[in-house]
Amino acid sequence: MTDETVVGEPAAIGSDEPEGHTPSVEVVAIGTELLLGQIVDTNSSWIGEQLAAAGLNSHFQTKVGDNPTRIRSVLELALDRSDAVICCGGLGPTQDDVTREVMAEVMGVELELDEAVAGRIRHMFASRGRTMPDNNLRQAMVPVGASVIAQQPGTAPGLICPLGTEAGSKVIYAVPGVPYEMKEMVTGTIIPDLVARSGRPAVIRSRLLRTWGMSESGLSEMLGPRIEELDEIGNPTLAFLASGVEGLKVRITARAHDETAARAVLDTEEHLLRSLMGDIVFATDGDNMETVVVASLARRGLTIAVAESVTGGYVAGRLCAVAGASEVFRGGVVAYHRDIKRDLLGVQEGPVVTEAAATAMAQGARTILGADIGIATTGVAGPDEAEGRPVGTVCAAIAGLDAAGISRDVAVTMQLPGDRERIRQFATISLLDLLRKRLR
């Protein structure tokens, strides 16, 4: 759950807009290495996620190389269409780190040495038993009128650069490109500062609903009418986060004047969304498929054993990653070779990528490991394993007790997309989801 709330005293950005205006924030990533593909720009996506969680609009993200003219052009365009800009990168000590200089130009001021920042940088070097190179003092140069972000985990200070002093003035933030340094500054200062400047209610809370079993387009179509309603209302807001083999996340973000009101908005919206999405919702916030399954088994006092072929131990690994799994997880068998499937688990002669083979594996694991429930996977992750079936064919099975205590088995065949790794990961979470639904 996201908890970001600090109310300060800065001038409200966008205050000349009608009441209810949500300020827009643009992200500018600076560095020629980003354009050359030498480094993947994960910073911008992370910043965008934090802005969305805080209920702040972000309509544009831009990458630009280490060229002063082009950086200034990008900043001027960003300031023309957005209320605030977050610049990421270009704050190092070398000659190609020109973000400070360009920001001073845009502000129409000079750079001056901040002795406090210089002292912190000297101390960082001294504490490591090193002598500070003179060029590191470039990092202590600050545009006149700018303030330094309190968090400074590295030698590069972050900057808050206001443009004008009147209400409604715009602002540029500058943070280092080093991810852990950037994240500390964004969460510690920039998001709270933006919320305060926006004049929006002080409490902003988010909740994630995790789903499995529906495409992004299908989920968007299902929730389309509700999204349109919320676009008119403005609070709460919904966002989709595609998470690959972890499914799709629907994030609800609510704004309110106090904690109780924000939680009430989230509870109401979650109840409505669950009524629309049904059992594809498997968890909220920090929970995942395996924590939900382990908790469900523990509540019922049931134990489980695993037999895996195509997933090669992934299912057992995810279950073992959950604290307290030892109460419910008896153990697992990676029966990759067909001889192990037959000699150890009792699979009959013939093809092994079948629902019958998966069921026999689940029954065998349950028996030899003394568990209430056995689950199993077998399938085709590559062309050399085909057995006449297309790559991505996976059979999964559950053997054991149903809610009434009667032995009942279930098996399914799935056709999963992707390369070898994705097929194995998809098979893992799909089997756990099948178990989750059965336990319900």
N, C-alpha and C positions, 0 to 999 in steps of 0.2 A: 504494500500500500504506500502511496506517495504522500508524504507529509511535509509540505513546504509552506510556511507562513511567517513572514516578518513584515511589519508595517513600519516604514521609516518616514522621513520628512522631505524627500525630494519633490521637485515640481512634477505635477502629473503630466505625463506625455499624452498627447491626443486629447487634452482637456477641452479643446474647442469643438470637439465632436458631440453629437447628441448623447444624452444619458444612455448608458448601456453599451457604449462603444468599447470594444476590446482591442487594445493596441496591437499592431502587427510588428513582428520582430524578424529581421532578415539575418541570415547567417552567411558570412563570407569566410571561406577557407583560403588561406594564403600559403603558397609554396609551389615552386615549379615542379618539385618532385611529385606533387599530386596530379599535375597535368600529364606527366610522363608515365604515370602508372607505377612509379617506384614505391609509392606508399598509397594504400587504400584509405580514402577519407571516411573513417568511421566516426570522427569527431562530430561532423555536421549532423549525421543521423542521430547520434546520441543527444546532441543539443536539441535537435528538433523534437525528440521524444520528451525531453524535460519541459520544453515550452508547451507542448500539447497537454502534458500532465498538469501544468499550472493554469490551463485555460487561456493561454496566450496564442494568438494567431501567428503562424509563420508561413507566408505564401511563397517565399523565394529562398533558394540556397545557391550560392555562386562559388566557383573555384577560380582563382587567379594566380598567376605566377609572380615571382619576386621582381616585379617591375614597377617602379614608383608611379609612372604615368598611368599604367593600366589599373593599379590598385586604387589610385585616386579616382579614376573614372568609375570603377565599380562602386566605391563608397558613395560618390555623389549620386549615382543612380539609385543605390539602396536607400539613401536618405530621402530621395525624392518620392519614393513609393512606400516607405515603411517608417514607423515611429521610432524604432530603435534598431541598431545593428550590433551583432556580435562578431568580431573579427577573431579568427583563430589562427595563430602562427605568425612568424616573422618578428618575434620579440627576442631572438637570440643575440649573441655578442658579435656576430660576424657582419661583414660589409653588406651581404645580401639580405640581412634582416632589417627591413626598412619600414615596418609597420608604424613605429613611433613617429618617424619623420613625416610620413604621409598623413597621419592623424593630426599632427600639429599644423600641417598645411591646410587641411580641411577646416580646422578650427580657426585658422588665421592667427596663430600664435607661434612663439618660439619654444624651443626645448630648454629646460633648465635642469641642473643636477639636483636630484633629491638626496640630500646627505643621509637621511635615515635609511633609504633603500640601499645606498652605497655601503653603509655600515653593515647592513644585514648580509649583503653579498660577500663582503670581506670576512665576516664572521663564519659564513658557510665554508669558505675555502680554508680558513684557519682551523676550524673544527675537524677538518679532514687531513690536516697536516700539509696543506698545499699552499703555494703562493698564488695569489690572484693575478692573472694576466691583466694588463691595463685595459685591454679592449672590453673586459667585462663591465667597466664603468659605463659603457654605452647603454647597458640595461638599466642604469639608474637615471637616465635622462627621461624627463616627464614633461609633456606639454603643459604650458602655463594654464592654470585653471582646471586641469585634470586632477583626479584623486587616484590614489593607489589602492587596489583591492587588498583587503586585510590579509587574506590567505596568500602565502608565498612559499609553497613547498620546495620550489627550485630557485635558481638565480634570477629567473625572469619574473618581474612583477606584472600583475594584471592592472589594467587601467580603466577608469570610468571617465569618459570625455564628454561633458555636456556641450551642446551647441546652443548658446543663448541662455539667459537666466529667467526669461519670462515663462509663465505657465504655458504648457503646451510645447515647450522646447524639446528637441530630439536629443538622442544620446548615442554614443558609440562606446561599446565595451571592447577591450582587447585582452585576449587570454593566450597563453602559450599553446603550442601545438602538441606538447607532451601530454598524452591523455590523462594521466593521474593528476597532473598539475591543473589542467583545464577543468576537470570534473570537480575538484575541490573548490575552485573559484566560482564555477557556475552554480553549484548547489549552495555554497556558503554565502555568496554575495549577489550574484547577478539575478537569479530567479527571484529572491526576495525583493531586490531593488525594483525589478520590473513590475512585480505585483503591487508594490507600494506606489510606484509612479502611475500605474494604471487607474488608481482610484477605485478599483474593484473591491468587493468584500474581502476581508482579510483571510478567511479560512477557505482553503482549496484542498479537496480530497479526491483521490481516485481509487477505483476498484477494478480489478481485472477479472473477467469471466473467461475461463479457458474452455475451448471447445475442440471436439474431435469428430470427424466424420462428414464434414461438409466443406465444399470449396468456398473460396472467398467470394466469388460471384454469386453462388447460391445463398450464402449468408447475407450478402448485401441485398439480394432480392427479397429475402425473407423479412429483413428488418427495414426495407426501404420506406414503407409508410411511417414507421416510428421515427426514422432519421429525418424525414421531411417535417414531422411535427416538431422535433427538437430544434431543427434549423430555425423555425419560427419562434419557438420559446426562448432558445438561447442558453438554457440551463436546466438540466445537465447537458453535457455534450457526449457524443459517442465517437470512438475511433477504432478502426480495425488494425491489428498488428499481426501480420503473417509471420509465423515462427517455424516454418518448415516442418520437420518431423515432430515438433511439439504442438502442431495444430494452429488454430487461429485464436487470437485473443481479442475480446471486445472490451475496450476500456471505457468505463463511465467516469466522467470528471464532473464534480459538483462544486459550486461556489455558494458560500453562505456567510452570514455574519458571525456564526459561532459553530463550535464543533458538533453540538447536538443537531442543529439544523442541517449541516452538511451530511452527517451520517443518515439522517432521515431521508434526504433526497436520494442518496445512494441505495438505501434499502428499498425504497419504493421503486426505483428504476430497475434494480436487480430483479425484484419480484416480477415486474412486467416483462422483462426480457426473458426470464426463465420460462414464463408462460408461453412466449412466442417460440423459443428455441427448443424446449423440451429437453430430452436426455442427452443431447450433444454437449451440454454444459457439464464438464466433469470436475471442475475445481475453480477456486477463486484465489486471487492474489498469489501468495508464495507456495501454495500447494501444487502438486503435479499428479500425473496419473498414478505413479507408484505410491505416493504418500496416501492418496485416497484409497487405493486398493488395500494397502497394509492396514490402514485404520479400520476399514470395513471388515476385514478378516478378524482383526483383534476384537472388535465389538461383538462378533458372533462366536468368538472362541474357536475359530477354525484354523487349521494348518494347511500349508500348501507345499507341493513339490513341483519341480519343473523338469521337462525333458526338451532339449533344444537340438535342432539340426541346423536349419538355415540361419538362425539367429546366433548360434555359436556362443552362448553364454550371456548375451545382452540382456535377456529377460531376468536372469538370476542376478546379474550385476546391478540392474536398476532396483530390484527389490532389496538387495543387500545395502544399497546406499541410503535406505531410510532408517533413521534411528528407531530402535525398537523392533526391527524386522525379525530378530531372533525369536520373538514370541510366536511368530506365525510361519516363518520360512524354514522348512525342514532341510532343504538342499536341492541340488540340481544335477542333471546328467547331460553332458554335451555328447549326444549320440550322432556324430557326424557321419561316420562310416556305416553303411547298411548292415554290416555284421553286428555292430553294437546295437543297432535298432532291433535286430532279430534275436540275438543271443541274450541280451540283457533286458530288453523291454518287451519282448514277445511279439514284435511285428511279424506278420505272416510273409511268406515268400511272395514276390511280385513287386510292382512299382511301390516306391516309398513316398512319392509326392501325391498322396491321396488323403481324403478325409478319414478313411479307415485306418491308414497308417498313423495319422496324427492322433486318432482316438486311442489306438493301441499304445502309443508312446505315453500319452497322458495317463492311461490306466496303469502302465508299467511303472512309471515314476511314482504314482500314488502308492502302489503296492510295495515296492522295494524300499521306499523312503518313509513309509508309515504315515502318510498325510491324509487329511480329510479330502483334499482336492488335488488333482493333478492337472497340469496344463502343458501344452506341447506345441511346437512349430516344426514344420518340414516344408521345404519349398525349393524353388529354382532361382538362385541369385545370379547365375551366369550361364552362358550357352553350353558349357561343358557338363552341366548338371541337368540338362533339359528333360530327359526321360520322355521325350515327345511332347512336352508341355512348354508353353512360352515362358521366356524369362520374366520373372516377377510373379509367377504363380506361387502362392503360399497357402498351405492348409494349416489351420489352427484348431485346437480341440481343448475342451475342458471335460474332465471326468471327476465325478464326485457327488457331493450331497447338494440337493436343492433346498429351498427354504423349508420344505416339509420333512426334510431328513430322508428323502427317498433318493436312491442312487439313480442319476440320470446324466447322460452324456450329451454333449453338443459339439458339433464340428462345422466349420465354414471354410469355403475356398475364396481367396481374395486374389485379385489381379492388381499388383502394386507397381507404381511407376519408378523410374530413376535407375541409377547405376547400382552396383553391388551393395555399396554402403547404405544408400537410401532405402533399398528394398529391405535390408536387414533391420534398419531403424524403424521403418514404417511397420514391418511385421511385429516388432517388439511392442510398440505402443498400441497397435491394433488388437493384439492378443490381450494385453492388460485392459483395454477398453471393453473387450468382450467379457472378461472376467468381472469388471466393475458392474456392467449391466446385469450380469447373472446374479451377482451378490445383492443387487437391489431387490 
